[in-house]
């Protein structure tokens, strides 16, 4: 059966969700990388790897937004090959900046090459879409090649990774927004689901954190507070933003619609995922050491990760309104969380988590009152 593009809105399919399972494992591997090097340099490496994995997820989400995901070639041979290559890359994540960089690079290059080849083949009947894919192809393949080369180097490895990510994300902007087609409801649903997948990592980290320890009142309290924060992160997205974002996306047309999807979903959702993964990394340490003080990197992951997540909404509001937006409750809450970073290193880990939880609960209490009319609408 040939691959075919779809010209109508469609729901997320079980095959897409099955493909996303590999990113559940990939996010867990990033947390493992962070836990193995709990320093600011380690956090930087984790963000670099997460950015590459995010590009892979975004690429295939764009593909299945355009192509029928239940097509036998997409859902069968091609998607399975991409899933296997992504899984191999994820296996190498904990040691990607040590001995497994070449393995990650080779697998990731296969992931990117498969995406470009399949996308180009699927839209071959549409001249505009094919041109759009071919404009992006050199940037994507160059970035993946740089990551592969980085696997064979030592001193320049981080710089090669940075150059690769510039190729991916700057290349997506420079290649333009004309020619692409998308289905708003499907796209918004996919991005909401991947945010839930990332939140699942917080649950996993809490569970792993208590492994091998005696579960007492402190550990239970930390787990409950961590789940409250995870719930707050979920509520901040699905209580208002997911509906409003999909509505705006559906109202736009052509290049404006594609540019909005690129800026708000491809670009702006990435720091949300980073914030969630950093929070998950912090929870893994907090639950295991509730009575000890956090080191600076872990305190930053806890408070700064939540702050980064909230600051992203101000960036999105700025993009939508075309003016600087720093007066919202979420911006204020993010600033408070950043101020808490030094304090989080001076009190027990459980107390630091409790402070973060209070900020989240206060934010939602404020929004329940302030947004009640907009929510009703």
SEVEXPA-697329 format. One record per residue: x, y, z of N, C-alpha, C, CB in turn. Coordinates in steps of 0.2 Angstrom, whole numbers, plus 2048, in hexadecimal, padded with zeros to 3 digits. Glycine has a CB too. Example, Ala and Ser with C-alpha at 12.3 -4.5 7.8 and 13.67 -1.06 7.14 Angstrom:
SEVEXPA-697329
8427E482783E7EA8278427F08278397EA82D
8407F58238447FB8248408008278467FD81D
//
This chain:
SEVEXPA-697329
8047FA8008008008008048068007FB800806
80380B7FC8078117FC8058168018058157F5
80A81A80380981F80880582580581082280B
8008278097FC82D8067FB83280C7F582A804
7FB8388097FA83E80E7F283E80F7FC84580B
7F08418157E98428167E78498167E783F81D
7E184A8137DF8518137D98538177DD85380B
7D984F81D7D38518227D68508297CD84C820
7D285282D7D48528347D384B8377D0856839
7D884883B7D784183E7DA8418457DB83D839
7D783C8487D983B84F7E08388507D4837853
7E38388567E98358577E882D8577ED83785E
7EC8298537EB8228537EF81E8587EC82084C
7ED8188597F081485D7F881385B7ED80D85E
7F981385580081285280481885480081184B
80181E85480582385680782385E80182A855
80282186280382086980881B86A7FD81E86C
80881586680D81086781481386580B80A862
81581786081B81A85E81D81E86481A81E858
81982286781B82686D81E82287381582A86F
81C81C87381F81887982681887981C811879
82A81987483181987483381F87783481886C
82F82587783282B87A83082B88182E831877
82C82788482B82588B83282388D82682088C
83581E88A83B81B88C84182088B83D815887
84082488584682988484682F88A84482D87D
84083188C840836891843833898839838893
84182C89984482989F84C82989E8418228A0
84E82889885582789785982E898857825890
85583489785883A89885883C89F853840894
85383A8A385483A8AA8598368AD84D8388AE
85B8308AA86082C8AC8678308AB8608258A9
8678338A586D8378A486E83C8A986D83A89D
8698408AB8698458AF86B8438B68638498B0
86983D8B886A83A8BF8718388BF8658348C0
8748368B987B8338B98808398B987C82F8B3
87E83F8B88828458B887E84B8BB8858468B1
87D84B8C18798508C487C8568C587684D8CB
87E8598C08828608C087F8648BA88A85F8BE
88086B8BA87E86F8B588086D8AE8808768B7
88686A8AE8888688A78848628A58908668A8
88285E8AA87E8588A887785A8A687E8538AE
87585F8A986E8628A786E8648A086C8678AC
87486889F87586A89887586589387B86E897
87985F89487985A89087285788F87E854893
86E85689586885389486385789086585389B
86385E89085F86288C86186188586086A88E
86886188386A86087C86785987987185F87C
86785487D86484D87B85D84E87A866848880
85A85187F85285287F850856879850855885
85485B87785385F87185385B86B857865870
85885686A85885286485284D86485F84E865
85184A86A84B84586A84584986884B842871
84484F86B83E85386983D85486283E85A86D
84385685F84385785784085085484A859855
84384B85684084485383984385484483E856
83684585A82F84485B82B84985782E845863
82D84F85782A85485382A85284C82D85B854
82F85084982F84E84282A84984083684B840
82A84384482583E84381E840845827838847
81D84584981684784A81484B84581684C851
81884F84281685383B81584E83681C857839
81884883581784483081084083181D83E831
80F83E83780883B83880384083880883683E
8048468397FF84B8387FD84C83180185283B
80184B82C80084B8257FE84582280684E822
80183F8248008398217FC835825807835820
7F88318227F382C8267F882782A7EF828821
7F88288317FC8238357FA81C8357FC82683C
7F481A8327F28138327F481082B7EB813833
7F78148277FA8128207FF80C8227FD81781C
7FE80781E80380182080A8028208017FB81B
80C80781B81380881B81580D82081580B814
81181282281381682781281282E80E81C827
80D80F82F80B80C83680F80583680480B837
8118038318157FC83181C7FD8318127F882C
81F7FC82B8267FB82982A80282B8287FA822
82880882982B80E82A82B810831829813826
82581083482581283B82880D84081D81283D
82880783E82C80284283380384282A7FB840
83680583C83D80683B83F80C83F83F807834
83B81183F83C81884283C81684A83781D840
83781284C83681185383D80D85683080D854
83F80885284580485484B8098548467FF84F
84C80D84F85281284F851817855852816848
84B81985684B81E85C84C81A86384482185C
84A81486384B81086985380F86A847809869
85680D86585D80C86586181386786080A85E
85F81886586181F86786082086E85F824863
85A81E87085881F87885D81B87C85181E879
85E81587A86381087E86981487F86480A87A
86C81887B87281B87B87282187F87581C875
86C82488186C82A88487082B88A86582C886
87082688F87482889587B82989487382289A
87E82688F88582688E88782A88788881F88D
88282E88588383187E88983687E87C83587C
88B83988489083D88489783A88788F843888
89683388789C82F88889E82A88389B82B88F
89C82488489E81F87F89881D87989F819882
89282087A88D81D87688B82387188781B87A
88F82887088D82E86C88C82C86589283386C
89082786289082585B88A82185A896821859
88881D85F88281985E87C81D85E882813864
87B82286287682686287582A85C87682B868
87B82D85987B83085387982C84D882833852
87C82684D87A82284787282184787E81B847
87081F84D86881D84D86482384C86781A854
86782984E86382F84D863831846865835852
86883084386983283B86482E837870831839
86382783985E82383685782683785F81C839
85682883D84F82B83F84E83183B84F82D847
85283583A85183B83685183A82E857840837
85583582C85583382584E83082385B82F823
84C82B82784682882684082D82684482382C
84083282A83B83782A83A83B82483C83C830
84083D82284084181C83E83D81684784481B
84183781583F83380F83883180F84382C810
83582F81582E82D81582983381382C82A81B
82B83981682783F81682784180E82A84581A
82D84180B82E84380482A83F800835843802
82A8388018278337FD81F8347FE82982C7FF
81D83680481683680581283C80281483680C
8168428018138487FF8168497F881584E803
8188447F481B8457EE8168487E981E83F7EB
8108477EA80B8497E58098517E68048457E6
80B8547EC80A85B7ED81185F7ED80785C7F4
8118637E78178667E681986B7EC81786A7E0
81586E7EF8168737F481986F7FA8108777F6
81586A7FC81786680281E863801812861804
81F8607FB82685D7FA82B8627FA82685A7F3
82A8687F882F86D7F883186F7FF82D8747F4
82B86F80382C87180B83186C80E82587180E
82F86580C83386080F83A86080D83085980E
83B8618078428628048468688078428627FC
84386D80884687380B84987181284187980C
84586D81684786C81D84C86681D84186A821
84C86281885085C81885785D81984F858811
85B86281686286381786386581E865868812
85F86982186086B82886086582D85B87082A
85B86182C85A85B83085F85683085385882F
86185482986684F82886D85282B86784D821
86E85982A87585B82C87585B833875863829
87085D83787085D83E87185684186985F841
86E85183E86F84A84087684783E86A84583C
87984A83988084883788584B83C88184A830
88385183E88885484388785084A88685B844
88284E84C88184A85288584385187A848854
88584084B88983A84A89083C84B887837843
89284184889A84384889C84484F89B849844
89784785389984985A89A84385E89384D85D
89783D85C89883785F89F83485F89483285D
8A383785A8AA8358598AF83A85B8AB833851
8AD83F85F8B18448618B18458688AF84B85E
8B584986B8B584A8738B48518748BB847876
8B98558738B985C8758B48608728C085F873
8B285F86B8AD8638688A68608688AF864861
8A585B86C89F85786C89985C86D89F851871
89986087389486487589286986F89586787B
89886C86C89787186789486E86189E874865
89586885F89286585A88B86485B89685E858
88986286188286186387E86786288185E86A
88186D86587E87386487D87585D882879868
88287485988187685287C87184E88887484E
87B86B85087686784E86F86984F877860850
86E86C85686886E85886687585486786F85F
86B87985386A87F84F86787D84887088384F
86A87884586887683F86187483F86C87083C
85F87084485886D84485387384585786984A
85487784A84F87C84C84F88384985087E854
85588584785688B84385488983C85D88E843
85688383A85588183384D88183285887A832
84987F83784287E83683F88583583F87B83C
84288A83884089183784289483084289683D
84889382F84B895828848892822852895828
84688C82384388881D83C88B81B84388181E
83988F82083389281E82D88E820832893817
82789182082188E82281C88D81D81D892828
81E88E81681988D81181A88680E81B89280B
81488380C81487D80981287780E81B87B806
81387881481187381980987381A815874820
80786E81C80086D81D7FF86A8247FC86A818
7FA86B8287F986882E7F28688307FD86C834
7F08638357EA8638377EA86583F7E785B836
7E786A8407E786D8477E586984D7E3873848
7DF86584C7DD8618527E285C8537D685F851
7E485884E7E985384F7EF8558527EA84F848
7F285B8507F885D8527F885F8597FA86384E
7F286385B7F28658627F185F8677EC869863
7ED85A8647EC8548697F385086A7E784F865
7F78508647FD84C86580285086A80184C85E
80285686A80785A86E80485987680786186C
7FE8598767FB85887D7FD8518807F485987D
7FD84C87C7FE84687E80684587F7FC841878
80A84887C81184787D81384B88481584A878
80F85088681085388C80E84F89280C85A88C
80984B89180784689680C840896800843894
80F83E89081483989181A83C895817838889
81C84289482284589882084589F82384C895
8198478A18178478A88188408AB8108498A8
81783B8A78178348A981E8338AC81682F8A3
8238368A982A8358AC82B8378B382F8398A7
82783C8B582783F8BC8248398C08238458BD
81F8358BE81C8308C282282A8C281682D8BF
8258298BD82A8248BD8308268C182D8238B6
83282C8C183882E8C583682E8CD8398358C4
83082F8CF82E82E8D682E8278D88268318D7
82C8238D382C81B8D58338198D58298178D0
83881B8D183F8198D184281C8D784281B8CA
8408228D98438258DF8438218E584182C8DF
83D81E8E683C81B8ED83F8138EC83581B8EE
8418118E784480A8E684A80A8EA8458098DF
84A8048EF84F8038F384F8078F98568048EF
84A80B8FB84A80F90184480D9058498178FF
84480E90B83E80D91083981290F84080C917
83381090D82E81590B82B817912829812906
82C81E91482A82091A82582691882F82291F
82382A91D81F83091D82283591881D833923
82983691982C83B91482C83990D83383C916
82D83390C82D83190582683190282F829904
82182F90681A83090381883790281582C909
81A83B90781884290681C84590081B84690C
8228438FE8258468F88228438F282D8438F8
82083D8F281C83A8ED81583E8EB81B8338EE
81283F8F180B8438F080C84A8ED8088438F7
81184D8F08138548EE8158548E78188578F2
81984F8E581B84F8DE81584D8D98208498DD
8118498DB80B8488D780684E8D78078428DA
8068528DC8028598DC80585E8D780285C8E3
80C85E8D680F8628D280E8608CB8178638D3
80F8598CA80E8568C38068588C180F84F8C3
8028578C57FB8598C47FA8608C27F68578CA
7FE8648C57FD86C8C480086D8BD8018708C9
80586A8BB80886A8B48038688AF80F8668B4
8008638B07FB8608AC7F58658AB7F88598AE
7F38688B17ED86D8B17EF8738AE7EB86E8B8
7F58758AE7F787C8AB7F687B8A47FE87D8AD
7F78758A17F787489A7EF8738977FB86F897
7EC86E89B7E686C8987E086F89B7E586489A
7E18748A07DB8778A27D987D89E7DC87A8A9
7DE87F89A7DC8858957E088588F7DD88C899
7E78848907EB88588A7EA8818847F288588C
7E987A8857E88758807E287787B7E786E883
7DC87A87F7D687B87B7D88828777D087C87F
7DB88787A7DC88D8777E188D8717DE89287C
7E68898727EB88886D7E88858677F1884870
7E487F8687E187C8627DD88185E7DE876864
7D98858627D488A85F7D888F85B7D088D864
7DD89285D7E189685A7E48938537E789A85E
7E788D8547EA88A84F7E58888497ED883851
7DF88784B7D98858467D788B8437D488284A
7D88918467D58978437DA89A83E7D489D848
7E089883E7E589B8397E58968337EC89B83D
7E989982E7E98968277F08968247E3898823
7F28928207F889281C7FE8938207F7898817
80289781E80989882180889B82880D89D81D
80389F8298028A183080189B8357FD8A6830
7FD8978337FB89183780188D8387F688D833
80588B83380B88783481088B83880F88682D
81189183781689583C81489584381689C839
80D89684480B89584B80C88E84E80389784B
80B88984A80C88284C81388184E80A87D847
81888484A81F88384B821887851823886845
81F88D85282189185881E88F85E81F898857
81888D85E81488C86581588486780D88E864
81588086281587986381C87686281087585E
81F87785D82687485C82B877861828875855
82B87E86183088186582E88286C831888862
82888586D82688787482588087882088B874
82387B87582187587A82887287C81D870876
82D87387983387087B835872882839871876
83687888383787A88A83287888F83888288B
82C87688D82787389282A86C89482087388F
82C86888E82E86288F83586289483085E889
83986689283F86789683E86889D84486D893
83986D89F83786E8A68348688A98328748A6
8308648A682D85E8A98338598AA82885B8A4
8378588A683D8538A68418558AC8418528A0
84385C8AD84785E8B284385D8B98498658B1
83D85E8B983985D8BF8398558C183285F8BE
8398518BC83984A8BD8408488C08388468B7
84584B8BD84C8498C084C84B8C785184D8BB
84A8518C984A8538D084684F8D484785B8D0
84084D8D283C8488D68408428D88358478D3
84383F8D38478398D484C8398DA84B8378CE
84F83F8DB8538418E08508428E78588468DF
84A8468E68478488EC8448438F084184D8EA
84083E8EC83D8398EF8428348F38398358EA
8488338F084D82F8F38508328F985282D8EE
8508398F985483C8FF85084290185B83F8FC
84A84090484684690684884A90C83F843909
84D84891084F84C91685684F91485084791B
85984E90E85F85190D85E85890886484D909
86385C9098638629048648618FD867868907
8618648F98628638F28698678F085C8668ED
86D8648EB8728688E886F86D8E38778638E4
8738718E18718778DD86E8748D687787C8DB
8718708D386E86D8CC86786A8CE8728688C9
8668668D38608638D485B8688D686085E8D9
85D86D8DA8588738DC8568778D685B8778E1
85B8788D285987B8CB8548778C785F87D8C7
8558718C785186C8C384A86C8C68538658C3
84986D8CD84286D8D083F8738CE84386B8D7
8428798D183F87F8D083F8828C98428848D5
8458828C68468848BF8438818BA84E8848BE
84287A8BB83E8768B68378788B683E86F8B8
8348798BC82D87C8BC82C8838BA82A87B8C3
8318878BB83188E8B983288E8B18378928BC
83688A8AE83788A8A78308888A483C8858A5
82D8838A78268818A48218878A482487B8A8
82188A8A981C8908AA81E8968A681B8928B1
8258978A582789D8A182589C89A82E89E8A2
82589689882389489181C89788F82388D88F
81789789381189A8928118A189180C898898
8168A58948168AC8938198AD88C81B8AF898
81E8A888A8218A988381B8A887E8268A4882
8178A387F8128A187A80D8A787A80E89B87D
80B8AA8808068B088080A8B687C8058B2887
8108B787D8138BC8798138BB87281B8BC87B
8148B48708138B286880C8B48668158AB867
8078B286A8008B38677FE8BA8677FC8AF86C
8008BE86C7FE8C586D8038CA8697FD8C7874
8088C786780D8CB8648108D186880B8CE85D
8108D086F8128D58748158D187A80D8DA875
8198D487D81C8D18838178D08898228D5886
8178CA88B8128C88908168C589680D8C288D
8168C989B81A8C88A28158C98A88208CB8A2
80F8CA8A780B8CC8AC8068C78AF8078D28AB
8078C18AC8028BB8AE8048B88B48028B68A8
7FF8B48B78018B18BD8068AC8BC7FA8AE8C0
8068A98B680B8A48B58128A68B580A8A08AF
8138AC8B281A8B08B281C8B18B98198B68AE
8178B48BD8198B58C481B8AF8C88138B98C8
8178AA8C78198A38CA81F8A18C881389E8C9
8218A28C282889F8BF82D8A38C38288A08B8
82C8AA8C48318AE8C78328AC8CE82F8B58C7
82D8AA8D282D8A88D88318A18D98268A78DB
83089D8D48338978D483B8978D38308928CF
83D89C8CF84489D8CE8478A08D48458A28C8
8438A58D88468A78DE8478A28E38418AD8E1
84389D8E38438978E88498938E783D8938E7
84D8938E185288F8E085888F8E58568918D9
85A8958E785F8958ED85C8928F386289C8EE
8568938F58538918FB8528898FB84C8948FC
8518868F585087F8F485787B8F684E87E8ED
85C87F8F686387B8F786487C8FF86887E8F4
86088090386288190A85D87D90E86288890B
85787A90C85287791085287090D84B87A90F
84F86B91184F86490F84B86490884B860914
84C85E90584985E8FE84285E8FE84C8578FB
83F85A90483885A90483586190583685690A
83886590983686C90A83687090483A870910
83B86F90083C8738F98368718F58438718F6
83586A8F582F8688F082986B8F382F8608F0
82886B8F982286E8FC8218758FA82286E904
8268798FA8268808F88248818F182D8848F9
82787D8EC82587D8E581D87B8E48298788E1
81B8768E88148748E880F87A8EA81386E8EC
81187D8EF80D8838F180D8888EC8108868F8
81288A8E881288E8E380D88C8DD81988F8E0
80D8868DC8098838D78028848D980B87C8D5
8008828DF7F98828E17F78898E27F987F8E8
7FB88E8E47F98958E47F78978DD7FE8998E7
7FB8958D87FA8978D17F48958CF8008958CC
7F288F8D07EC88C8CD7E688F8D17EB8848CE
7E68908D87E18948DB7E089B8D87E38958E3
7E589E8D67E48A58D37E18A48CC7EB8A88D2
7E389F8C87E089E8C17D989C8C27E48998BD
7D78988C77D08968C77CB89C8C87CF8918CD
7CE8A18CB7CA8A78CC7CB8AC8C67CC8AB8D2
7D18AD8C47D28B28BE7D08AF8B77DA8B38BE
7D08A98B67CE8A68B07C78A38AF7D38A18AE
7C38A48B47BD8A08B47B98A28AE7B98A28BB
7B98A98AC7B58AB8A77B78A88A07B48B28A6
7BE8A889F7C18A68997C089E8997C98A8899
7C189B89E7C089489E7B989289C7C28918A5
7B489589F7AD89489D7AC8958967A88988A1
7AF89A8937AE89B88C7B18968887B18A288A
//
